[in-house]
Amino acid sequence: MELQWRIKIFLTVAVVYCEVDASFHRAVVGSDVTLHCTYTHLPMLWDWSTLNVEWTRVNTQGQKQPVYTFEDGRCNVTRDGADVNKTGLLHNDASLKLPNISVRDEGLYTCRVIITPELHTGTATLKVFARPSVWLPEKAAILRGEEKLISRPLYRVCTEMEVLNADGTYSIRSGITVHSSVLKDGQIRLICQVEHQTFDGPLNYNVTLTQAVSEQYDAVILIAGTSVASVLLVLTSAAGAVLLLRHSKRKAMFHVPPNISDISQPSVTYADVENVLKCMISGMSRDSVESEAVSLLHWENLKEQASLESNGSHHTSILSLCLSTNEDRSVYKCVVHWKSQTFTRETTVHVKVQPSFLQISSIPQIPKVQRLLVLCCRVENFYPSDICLEWYRNDGEPVHPDTHYGPFSDHSHLYSMWSKIQLTMCTEDESAVYTCRVYHSSFSPLGYKDAVYHINTHGTPPNVMFIDCDPLSPALNTDCTLHLCIKDFCPKHITVTWTMDGKPVDSTCVFNTPPSLNINGLYSMYSFVKLISSQDQWNSCYRCRVEHSAQSQPEERLFILTDATPTPPL
């Protein structure tokens, strides 16, 4: 007679999604994913140098890392294979393609598109999961009176907690111990059933355990009475695995109350982002499952918003929520009805908002020795209000005293805070580094982020690019524009002068954008000259002279306007 033992292993992970411009994506390790970033308005693109695209990622340790940048018509790729279609940029699309996804790609992505003087931003949260791989022998034999472990490692295993692998995935092992008395006709067939979101349905893995009789063990059998056989059933690798073992007979389910887990939720619940609450139910058939979700904040029954995923006798009640800060500390209940009994699990959801701005500014902008220097750290648009700011100098030396202002709340219930320190500059302070460390519950898992300020008493000279023309080769009597990008300078005061063949260009044809503060604390700007490509201007020499206090001498860039008309053949 053949007995079948079913042991189910349920692996659950967070749903992969990426939201920029209200789009969602699912990805598995090894697949490709595209994070969408579109912008609604595209001003006249003078040249590629007027367009900057930046994709960055904040990883699960709270560290910000560059992924892809497009600047001055050239791209710089930090993550292998990352790509933004250059043609798509002309059609308001800066979507990022990431091939061969790994667990290390998980994090919060930010897209910044600068088309001077406009700025477009978007974010995308990417969570990655892996498809499990399962190992189980097809056959195993055991002598009577012998204990045997069917496993690669040579030690006894029942159930182990999941183990984090070097590549960011998890491994988990499950074992079952059976009594030799259950072997009928000298064998038993064990079935391991694995369920996972990446599978179309449950997968079954079988092992046949047989008993081989040996005379040398007969005396031991009479004395010991029974023997025990241990079988290791499964070795799996998955991103975020939860193990559930059940080896009781199916008919016993109708007499034993169902097993209901606590409600699981994301480690950090962010406002205005889809979050999922889950309650695991086992030990009853789907027809017997009757559950509902309840929000105690408004005493609201959310049964219509919840969904039930089932396979056999294992079920997951799922409630998707998109919460605001007004719904912080909401209490949710999962209520399960079984026969005449009611089982309740509840959880409190704490809503978080990460600061949208974290930066150190200085007064004066260029510090001077023997003068007062004030450093101000601004943290804006965070929730909840509990926050801590600490100042450090160089290699972790605390800085005191510091003065805090706030947190202050705005109309949207978000908070902002400022902290400042002041010192009289001395020679030893030149090239010093000051750090403002911000602790907030929205930062996971480190719990803090740093803003860094490097003291520079000389300022930063501008990076003056080359003059470009749009169109590149203008036709006779057509409009064209010369433009120059001036990047990463401090302080922001700068002088830009245009001449044609040594004579000043008419001021009505010159337009300079105001210096704009970059995320690195330095300034950038553009300068334009609009003209008509007439015949008497061909071969004219245009010069742009840039003067700044941090330069050792002014810089000039040269452009000669040439005839684009093809030369007729002789």
C-alpha positions as CSV (number, residue, x, y, z in Angstrom):
1,M,0.0,0.0,0.0
2,E,1.4,3.4,-0.9
3,L,1.0,6.3,1.5
4,Q,1.3,9.9,0.3
5,W,2.6,12.6,2.6
6,R,2.1,16.1,1.4
7,I,4.3,18.9,2.8
8,K,3.6,22.3,1.3
9,I,6.1,25.1,1.3
10,F,4.7,28.6,0.6
11,L,7.1,31.3,-0.6
12,T,5.9,34.8,-0.6
13,V,7.6,38.0,-1.7
14,A,6.6,41.6,-2.2
15,V,5.1,42.4,-5.6
16,V,7.5,44.1,-7.9
17,Y,6.2,47.4,-9.1
18,C,7.7,50.7,-10.4
19,E,5.5,53.8,-10.5
20,V,6.5,56.8,-12.6
21,D,3.7,58.5,-14.4
22,A,1.3,55.9,-12.9
23,S,2.8,52.8,-14.5
24,F,3.6,49.5,-12.8
25,H,6.1,46.8,-13.6
26,R,6.8,43.2,-12.5
27,A,10.2,41.6,-12.9
28,V,12.0,38.4,-12.0
29,V,15.7,38.0,-11.4
30,G,17.4,37.7,-14.8
31,S,14.6,39.5,-16.7
32,D,14.6,43.0,-18.2
33,V,12.6,46.0,-16.8
34,T,11.9,49.5,-18.0
35,L,11.3,52.3,-15.5
36,H,9.1,54.9,-17.2
37,C,9.9,58.6,-17.0
38,T,8.0,61.0,-19.3
39,Y,7.6,64.7,-19.3
40,T,4.6,66.6,-20.7
41,H,6.3,69.7,-22.2
42,L,9.5,69.9,-24.3
43,P,10.7,73.4,-25.0
44,M,12.8,74.0,-28.1
45,L,15.9,71.8,-27.9
46,W,18.7,74.1,-28.9
47,D,21.2,71.3,-28.7
48,W,21.9,68.1,-26.8
49,S,23.9,70.2,-24.3
50,T,20.6,71.9,-23.2
51,L,19.3,68.5,-22.0
52,N,20.5,66.7,-18.9
53,V,19.1,63.4,-17.7
54,E,20.0,61.8,-14.4
55,W,18.8,58.4,-13.0
56,T,19.9,57.6,-9.4
57,R,19.0,54.8,-7.0
58,V,18.7,54.7,-3.2
59,N,19.5,51.1,-2.3
60,T,18.0,49.1,0.6
61,Q,20.8,50.4,2.9
62,G,19.8,54.0,2.3
63,Q,22.8,54.8,0.1
64,K,22.4,57.0,-3.0
65,Q,24.1,55.7,-6.1
66,P,24.2,57.0,-9.7
67,V,22.8,54.7,-12.4
68,Y,22.8,56.6,-15.7
69,T,23.5,60.2,-16.8
70,F,23.1,61.9,-20.1
71,E,24.9,65.2,-20.4
72,D,26.2,67.3,-23.3
73,G,25.1,64.6,-25.7
74,R,27.1,61.9,-24.0
75,C,26.0,59.2,-21.6
76,N,27.7,57.8,-18.6
77,V,26.6,54.4,-17.4
78,T,27.3,53.3,-13.8
79,R,25.0,50.2,-13.8
80,D,26.1,47.8,-16.6
81,G,23.6,47.7,-19.4
82,A,21.5,50.7,-18.2
83,D,20.2,52.7,-21.2
84,V,18.0,55.6,-22.1
85,N,16.9,55.7,-25.8
86,K,18.3,58.9,-27.3
87,T,15.6,59.1,-29.9
88,G,13.0,58.7,-27.1
89,L,14.4,61.9,-25.4
90,L,13.2,63.9,-28.4
91,H,9.7,62.5,-27.8
92,N,9.4,63.4,-24.1
93,D,10.6,59.9,-22.9
94,A,13.6,59.4,-20.6
95,S,12.6,55.9,-19.6
96,L,15.4,53.7,-18.2
97,K,16.0,50.1,-19.4
98,L,17.7,47.7,-17.0
99,P,18.6,44.3,-18.5
100,N,19.3,41.2,-16.5
101,I,17.7,42.3,-13.2
102,S,19.4,41.1,-10.0
103,V,18.4,41.5,-6.3
104,R,21.0,44.3,-6.0
105,D,18.9,46.4,-8.4
106,E,16.2,46.8,-5.7
107,G,15.6,50.3,-4.4
108,L,14.0,53.7,-5.0
109,Y,14.9,55.2,-8.4
110,T,14.7,59.0,-9.2
111,C,14.6,60.4,-12.7
112,R,15.6,64.1,-13.2
113,V,15.3,65.7,-16.6
114,I,16.6,69.3,-17.0
115,I,15.8,71.2,-20.1
116,T,17.0,74.6,-19.2
117,P,15.4,76.3,-17.4
118,E,12.7,73.6,-16.7
119,L,13.1,70.6,-14.4
120,H,11.1,67.3,-14.6
121,T,11.3,64.6,-11.9
122,G,9.8,61.2,-11.2
123,T,10.4,58.3,-8.8
124,A,10.0,54.5,-9.1
125,T,10.2,51.8,-6.4
126,L,11.7,48.6,-7.7
127,K,11.4,45.4,-5.6
128,V,12.9,42.2,-7.0
129,F,12.0,38.5,-6.4
130,A,13.6,35.3,-7.6
131,R,12.1,32.0,-8.8
132,P,12.9,29.2,-6.4
133,S,15.1,26.2,-7.4
134,V,14.3,22.9,-5.6
135,W,16.5,19.9,-4.9
136,L,15.1,16.5,-3.8
137,P,16.4,13.0,-4.5
138,E,14.1,10.7,-6.5
139,K,14.8,7.6,-4.4
140,A,16.3,6.7,-1.0
141,A,16.8,3.5,0.8
142,I,17.1,2.8,4.5
143,L,18.0,-0.4,6.5
144,R,15.7,-1.5,9.2
145,G,16.9,-0.1,12.5
146,E,18.9,2.6,10.8
147,E,18.4,6.3,10.8
148,K,19.1,8.1,7.5
149,L,19.1,11.7,6.4
150,I,18.5,12.4,2.7
151,S,20.5,15.6,2.5
152,R,23.8,17.0,1.1
153,P,24.9,18.3,4.6
154,L,25.5,15.4,7.0
155,Y,23.5,16.6,9.9
156,R,19.9,16.1,11.1
157,V,17.4,18.7,9.9
158,C,13.8,19.3,10.6
159,T,13.1,22.9,9.8
160,E,15.5,25.8,9.5
161,M,15.0,29.6,9.2
162,E,15.8,31.2,5.8
163,V,19.4,32.1,5.2
164,L,20.6,35.2,3.2
165,N,22.8,34.3,0.3
166,A,25.7,36.5,-1.1
167,D,23.6,37.5,-4.2
168,G,20.7,38.8,-2.1
169,T,18.5,35.8,-2.5
170,Y,17.4,33.5,0.4
171,S,17.8,29.7,0.9
172,I,15.5,27.7,3.2
173,R,15.5,24.0,4.1
174,S,12.6,21.8,5.3
175,G,12.7,18.3,6.6
176,I,10.2,15.7,7.9
177,T,10.8,12.8,10.3
178,V,8.6,9.7,9.7
179,H,8.2,6.6,11.9
180,S,9.2,3.3,10.3
181,S,5.8,1.8,11.3
182,V,4.1,3.9,8.5
183,L,6.0,2.0,5.8
184,K,3.6,-0.3,4.1
185,D,4.8,-3.0,1.7
186,G,8.3,-1.8,2.4
187,Q,8.1,1.7,1.0
188,I,6.5,5.1,1.3
189,R,6.2,7.9,-1.2
190,L,6.7,11.5,0.0
191,I,5.5,14.5,-2.0
192,C,6.9,18.0,-1.5
193,Q,4.7,20.7,-2.9
194,V,6.2,24.1,-3.6
195,E,4.1,27.2,-4.3
196,H,5.5,30.5,-5.3
197,Q,4.3,33.6,-7.2
198,T,6.7,32.9,-10.0
199,F,5.1,29.5,-10.7
200,D,2.0,29.1,-12.8
201,G,0.8,26.6,-10.1
202,P,2.1,24.4,-7.4
203,L,5.0,22.1,-8.3
204,N,5.2,18.6,-6.8
205,Y,8.6,16.8,-6.1
206,N,8.5,13.1,-5.1
207,V,10.9,10.9,-3.3
208,T,10.3,7.1,-2.6
209,L,11.7,5.9,0.6
210,T,12.2,2.1,0.7
211,Q,13.2,-0.3,3.5
212,A,16.0,-2.8,3.0
213,V,16.1,-5.7,5.5
214,S,19.4,-6.7,7.0
215,E,19.7,-9.7,9.4
216,Q,22.4,-8.0,11.5
217,Y,19.8,-5.5,12.8
218,D,17.0,-8.0,13.7
219,A,18.1,-8.1,17.4
220,V,18.2,-4.4,17.6
221,I,14.7,-4.2,16.2
222,L,13.3,-6.6,18.8
223,I,14.8,-4.5,21.6
224,A,14.3,-1.0,20.2
225,G,10.9,-1.8,18.8
226,T,10.8,0.9,16.1
227,S,13.2,2.8,14.0
228,V,13.1,6.4,12.7
229,A,13.9,7.7,9.2
230,S,14.6,11.4,8.5
231,V,14.2,12.8,5.0
232,L,15.3,16.2,4.0
233,L,12.7,17.3,1.5
234,V,13.6,20.6,-0.1
235,L,16.3,23.1,-0.7
236,T,15.0,26.3,-2.1
237,S,16.4,29.7,-3.1
238,A,14.0,32.7,-3.2
239,A,13.8,36.4,-2.4
240,G,11.9,36.7,0.8
241,A,10.7,33.1,1.7
242,V,8.2,32.1,4.4
243,L,8.0,28.4,5.3
244,L,4.9,26.5,6.4
245,L,5.1,22.7,7.1
246,R,2.0,20.7,7.5
247,H,2.0,16.9,7.6
248,S,-1.3,16.0,9.4
249,K,-3.8,14.0,7.4
250,R,-6.3,16.0,5.3
251,K,-9.3,14.7,7.2
252,A,-7.9,16.0,10.5
253,M,-8.3,19.6,9.1
254,F,-12.0,19.4,9.7
255,H,-11.4,18.9,13.5
256,V,-8.4,21.2,14.1
257,P,-9.0,25.0,14.0
258,P,-7.3,26.7,11.1
259,N,-3.8,28.2,11.5
260,I,-3.9,32.0,10.9
261,S,-0.7,34.1,10.8
262,D,-0.2,37.6,12.0
263,I,-0.8,40.3,9.5
264,S,2.4,41.1,7.5
265,Q,3.2,44.5,6.1
266,P,6.1,46.3,4.4
267,S,9.0,47.2,6.6
268,V,8.3,50.9,5.8
269,T,4.9,52.0,4.7
270,Y,5.3,55.1,2.5
271,A,2.5,57.6,1.8
272,D,0.8,57.7,-1.6
273,V,2.4,54.4,-2.6
274,E,0.6,51.1,-2.9
275,N,1.2,49.0,0.2
276,V,0.0,45.4,0.7
277,L,-1.2,43.7,3.9
278,K,-1.3,39.9,4.0
279,C,-2.8,37.4,6.3
280,M,-2.0,33.7,5.8
281,I,-4.7,31.1,6.5
282,S,-4.2,27.3,6.4
283,G,-5.9,24.2,7.5
284,M,-9.3,24.6,5.8
285,S,-10.7,24.3,2.3
286,R,-11.3,27.3,0.1
287,D,-15.1,26.8,0.3
288,S,-14.8,27.1,4.1
289,V,-12.8,30.3,4.1
290,E,-14.8,33.4,4.9
291,S,-12.6,36.4,5.7
292,E,-13.0,40.2,5.8
293,A,-10.7,43.2,6.3
294,V,-11.7,46.0,8.6
295,S,-10.2,49.5,9.2
296,L,-10.8,50.6,12.7
297,L,-9.9,54.2,11.8
298,H,-13.4,54.8,10.3
299,W,-14.9,51.5,11.4
300,E,-15.0,50.6,7.8
301,N,-15.6,47.1,6.3
302,L,-13.0,46.7,3.5
303,K,-14.2,43.2,2.3
304,E,-14.7,44.5,-1.2
305,Q,-11.2,45.8,-1.4
306,A,-9.6,42.6,-0.2
307,S,-8.8,39.6,-2.4
308,L,-8.2,35.9,-1.6
309,E,-5.5,33.8,-3.3
310,S,-5.9,30.1,-2.7
311,N,-4.2,26.8,-3.5
312,G,-5.5,23.7,-1.9
313,S,-5.9,24.4,1.8
314,H,-3.5,27.4,1.9
315,H,-4.9,30.8,1.4
316,T,-3.7,34.4,1.5
317,S,-6.0,37.3,2.2
318,I,-4.5,40.4,0.6
319,L,-5.5,44.0,1.2
320,S,-4.0,46.8,-1.0
321,L,-3.8,50.3,0.4
322,C,-2.6,53.7,-0.7
323,L,-2.6,55.8,2.4
324,S,-2.0,59.4,3.2
325,T,-0.5,60.9,6.3
326,N,-4.0,61.5,7.7
327,E,-4.3,57.7,7.9
328,D,-1.2,57.2,10.0
329,R,-1.6,54.8,12.9
330,S,-4.6,53.2,11.3
331,V,-5.5,49.8,12.8
332,Y,-6.6,47.0,10.4
333,K,-8.1,43.7,11.2
334,C,-8.3,40.4,9.3
335,V,-11.4,38.5,10.5
336,V,-11.7,34.8,9.7
337,H,-14.9,32.9,10.3
338,W,-14.6,29.1,10.7
339,K,-17.7,27.1,11.7
340,S,-19.1,28.9,14.7
341,Q,-15.8,30.5,15.7
342,T,-14.2,33.8,14.7
343,F,-10.5,34.5,14.6
344,T,-9.1,38.0,14.5
345,R,-5.6,39.3,13.7
346,E,-4.9,43.1,13.7
347,T,-2.0,45.4,13.0
348,T,-1.2,49.1,13.2
349,V,0.1,50.8,10.0
350,H,2.5,53.7,10.5
351,V,2.7,55.9,7.4
352,K,6.1,57.6,6.5
353,V,7.3,60.2,4.1
354,Q,11.0,60.6,3.2
355,P,12.4,64.2,3.1
356,S,12.3,65.6,-0.4
357,F,15.1,68.0,0.3
358,L,18.3,67.6,2.4
359,Q,21.1,70.0,1.9
360,I,23.7,72.2,3.7
361,S,24.1,75.8,2.7
362,S,26.6,78.4,4.0
363,I,26.7,82.1,4.9
364,P,28.8,83.5,3.3
365,Q,28.9,81.3,0.3
366,I,32.7,81.5,0.1
367,P,34.1,81.3,3.7
368,K,37.0,83.6,4.7
369,V,39.6,83.0,7.4
370,Q,39.0,84.9,10.6
371,R,35.4,85.5,9.6
372,L,32.2,84.0,11.0
373,L,30.8,81.0,9.0
374,V,27.3,79.8,9.4
375,L,26.3,76.3,8.1
376,C,22.6,75.6,7.8
377,C,21.1,72.1,7.2
378,R,17.6,72.1,5.7
379,V,15.4,69.0,5.9
380,E,12.0,69.5,4.2
381,N,8.7,67.6,3.6
382,F,9.0,64.6,5.9
383,Y,6.6,62.7,8.1
384,P,6.2,61.9,11.0
385,S,7.6,64.9,12.9
386,D,10.1,62.8,15.1
387,I,13.5,63.6,13.7
388,C,17.1,64.0,15.0
389,L,19.9,66.1,13.4
390,E,23.5,65.7,14.5
391,W,26.6,67.6,13.3
392,Y,30.1,66.0,12.8
393,R,33.5,67.4,11.6
394,N,35.9,65.4,9.4
395,D,36.1,61.8,10.8
396,G,33.1,61.8,13.1
397,E,34.1,64.5,15.6
398,P,30.8,65.9,17.1
399,V,30.2,69.6,16.7
400,H,28.5,71.7,19.4
401,P,26.7,73.8,20.0
402,D,24.0,73.4,17.3
403,T,20.7,75.2,17.1
404,H,17.5,73.6,15.8
405,Y,14.4,75.3,14.4
406,G,11.2,73.2,14.0
407,P,9.9,70.9,13.0
408,F,7.2,73.0,11.4
409,S,4.1,71.7,9.7
410,D,2.6,72.8,6.5
411,H,-1.0,72.6,5.1
412,S,-0.3,69.0,3.8
413,H,0.8,67.8,7.3
414,L,4.4,67.4,6.2
415,Y,7.2,68.8,8.3
416,S,10.4,70.8,7.7
417,M,13.3,71.5,10.0
418,W,16.5,73.6,10.0
419,S,19.7,73.2,12.1
420,K,22.7,75.5,12.1
421,I,26.2,75.7,13.5
422,Q,28.5,78.7,13.4
423,L,32.3,79.0,13.8
424,T,35.0,81.5,13.2
425,M,37.1,80.3,10.3
426,C,40.8,79.6,11.0
427,T,43.5,78.3,8.8
428,E,43.0,74.7,10.1
429,D,39.4,74.8,8.9
430,E,40.3,75.1,5.2
431,S,39.4,71.9,3.4
432,A,37.5,70.6,6.4
433,V,34.4,68.5,5.9
434,Y,31.2,69.0,7.9
435,T,28.4,66.4,8.0
436,C,24.8,66.8,9.1
437,R,23.4,63.4,9.9
438,V,19.6,63.1,9.9
439,Y,17.8,60.3,11.7
440,H,14.2,59.5,10.6
441,S,12.0,56.5,10.6
442,S,11.4,56.8,6.9
443,F,15.1,55.9,6.2
444,S,15.5,52.1,6.0
445,P,17.4,50.1,7.1
446,L,20.3,52.3,8.3
447,G,17.8,54.9,9.7
448,Y,19.8,57.9,8.7
449,K,21.1,60.0,5.7
450,D,24.0,62.4,5.5
451,A,24.4,65.9,4.0
452,V,28.0,66.8,3.4
453,Y,29.7,70.3,3.1
454,H,33.3,70.8,2.0
455,I,34.8,74.1,3.1
456,N,36.3,75.9,0.1
457,T,37.7,79.3,0.7
458,H,38.7,79.9,-3.0
459,G,35.4,79.2,-4.8
460,T,35.0,76.8,-7.7
461,P,35.8,78.1,-11.2
462,P,33.3,77.3,-14.0
463,N,33.6,74.4,-16.4
464,V,33.1,76.3,-19.7
465,M,31.9,74.0,-22.5
466,F,32.3,74.6,-26.3
467,I,30.0,76.8,-28.3
468,D,27.4,74.9,-30.4
469,C,25.1,76.0,-33.2
470,D,21.5,75.0,-33.8
471,P,21.1,74.0,-36.5
472,L,24.6,72.7,-36.8
473,S,25.0,74.0,-40.4
474,P,22.4,76.7,-41.0
475,A,21.3,77.5,-44.5
476,L,21.5,81.0,-46.0
477,N,19.1,83.6,-44.5
478,T,17.8,81.2,-41.8
479,D,17.6,81.7,-38.0
480,C,20.2,80.0,-35.9
481,T,21.3,80.1,-32.3
482,L,24.7,79.9,-30.7
483,H,24.7,78.5,-27.2
484,L,27.2,77.9,-24.5
485,C,26.9,75.8,-21.3
486,I,28.7,77.1,-18.2
487,K,28.7,74.5,-15.4
488,D,29.6,73.9,-11.7
489,F,30.8,77.3,-10.4
490,C,30.7,79.1,-7.1
491,P,29.9,81.8,-6.1
492,K,27.1,82.4,-8.5
493,H,28.2,85.9,-9.8
494,I,29.7,85.5,-13.3
495,T,30.2,87.7,-16.3
496,V,29.6,86.5,-19.9
497,T,30.5,88.6,-22.9
498,W,29.9,87.9,-26.7
499,T,31.8,89.5,-29.5
500,M,31.7,89.0,-33.4
501,D,35.0,89.8,-35.1
502,G,36.1,91.7,-32.1
503,K,33.0,93.9,-31.8
504,P,30.3,93.4,-29.1
505,V,27.2,91.5,-30.2
506,D,23.9,93.5,-30.0
507,S,22.6,92.9,-26.5
508,T,19.1,92.3,-27.9
509,C,20.4,89.1,-29.5
510,V,22.0,87.8,-26.3
511,F,20.1,85.9,-23.5
512,N,21.6,84.5,-20.3
513,T,19.7,82.1,-18.0
514,P,20.0,83.0,-14.3
515,P,22.5,80.7,-12.5
516,S,20.7,77.7,-11.1
517,L,21.7,75.8,-8.0
518,N,22.6,72.2,-8.7
519,I,22.2,69.3,-6.3
520,N,26.0,69.4,-5.7
521,G,25.7,72.9,-4.3
522,L,27.3,74.5,-7.4
523,Y,25.7,76.7,-10.0
524,S,25.2,76.3,-13.8
525,M,23.8,78.5,-16.6
526,Y,23.4,78.9,-20.3
527,S,24.2,81.8,-22.7
528,F,22.4,82.2,-26.1
529,V,23.0,84.3,-29.2
530,K,20.2,84.4,-31.8
531,L,21.2,85.5,-35.3
532,I,20.3,85.2,-39.0
533,S,22.8,83.3,-41.1
534,S,23.3,86.0,-43.8
535,Q,26.1,85.8,-46.4
536,D,28.1,88.7,-44.9
537,Q,28.3,86.8,-41.6
538,W,29.8,83.6,-43.0
539,N,33.3,83.0,-41.7
540,S,32.6,85.5,-38.9
541,C,34.4,84.7,-35.7
542,Y,32.2,84.6,-32.6
543,R,33.9,84.6,-29.1
544,C,32.3,84.2,-25.7
545,R,34.4,85.4,-22.7
546,V,33.6,84.0,-19.2
547,E,34.9,85.8,-16.1
548,H,34.7,84.4,-12.6
549,S,36.4,85.2,-9.3
550,A,37.6,81.6,-8.8
551,Q,39.5,81.7,-12.2
552,S,43.2,82.4,-12.5
553,Q,42.3,84.1,-15.8
554,P,39.1,84.5,-18.0
555,E,38.2,81.7,-20.4
556,E,37.2,82.2,-24.0
557,R,35.4,79.9,-26.5
558,L,35.5,80.4,-30.3
559,F,33.0,79.6,-33.0
560,I,33.2,80.4,-36.8
561,L,30.0,80.5,-38.7
562,T,30.4,78.6,-42.0
563,D,28.5,78.3,-45.3
564,A,26.3,75.1,-45.3
565,T,25.5,75.4,-49.0
566,P,27.0,72.5,-51.0
567,T,29.8,73.4,-53.4
568,P,28.6,72.7,-57.0
569,P,30.8,70.2,-59.0
570,L,33.3,71.5,-61.5
